[in-house]
Amino acid sequence: MMTPSADILLLSGMLDDPDDRIGVGVIARLLQKEDELGDLPAMLQESSDPVIRRRAHWLQHALNMRIRRRRIREMLEKPLSEAEAVQVLVDLHLLWFDKDIPAEIGDETEEFVRRITPELTDSLDDTELLMRKLTLLPESETTVRPESYCIGTVIRQRAGAATLICALFGALLQKHGIVPVRVAGNFGLMDSSGNLLASGGSWHLAKTDPDTAEVWQPEKLLRYIALTLFSCSVNSDSYRYVMSFAQTLSGDETPGVFDKFPYPFTIH
């Protein structure tokens, strides 16, 4: 177990200050020493002082969000395995709905994947039948609602952005030679023979030319989803959301990430 330095012990001793402004400042200082904290946040969450416990939870939440942003950033820069693509979908959901319980969203997504995987084959007929069975409806990409790009909400509501559904099913079907594509502006899934499961109001089978279809690997779709959620954050006028997604996409975890933004985000 890492022994906290004198500076960290001094700062942690100030977490019981009754002034929230001071408490937030102490948390910010502790975050600057992230690599030196070790098990301290977990230990502080066991404190008998409710103020220290609450602020320790804030500190742990901030650390978890940093880990999540870095993991998304790293994964979006490489080809993804099935499990990694699912993890990014869960992480993106938790980046937007940052008060949701991570274990619940992870377990719910894992259970959904476990249930549908046995029904996925190299036949898009089977996939189309599964979509009908699940009543999993694709929404128009022109209707940009953040919840449509969050895996937990999509699983519960059985409707979501075609990009998200194609990213998930594309990752699960890649071992069967089926890839996500964009044809005539709509996303879908295509096999090597040009058979297409197209979105656009509802899922439907069609035929396309494999040489002209625009292939989108799951990681490219996930980058698109992350950028769409970033756009949603700007539209929300939420400094917290904008900062979180800007830091995720840029890798810059300082307030200086806004230096290249237009007013009013340059005010920080």
Salt bridges, closest charged atoms under 4 A:
ASP19 OD2 - ARG21 NH2 3.24
ASP20 OD1 - ARG54 NH2 3.61
ASP20 OD1 - ARG55 NH2 2.67
GLU34 OE1 - ARG66 NH1 2.97
GLU34 OE2 - ARG70 NH1 2.77
GLU82 OE1 - LYS175 NZ 2.94
GLU84 OE2 - LYS78 NZ 2.87
ASP91 OD1 - ARG68 NE 3.55
ASP91 OD2 - ARG71 NE 2.69
ASP98 OD2 - ARG240 NH1 2.21
ASP100 OD2 - HIS93 NE2 2.78
GLU108 OE1 - ARG156 NH2 3.28
GLU111 OE2 - ARG114 NH2 2.64
GLU119 OE2 - LYS133 NZ 3.16
GLU128 OE2 - ARG132 NE 2.37
GLU139 OE2 - ARG145 NH2 2.75
GLU147 OE2 - ARG145 NH1 2.77
GLU214 OE2 - LYS220 NZ 3.91
GLU253 OE2 - ARG70 NE 2.75
ASP259 OD1 - HIS268 NE2 3.83
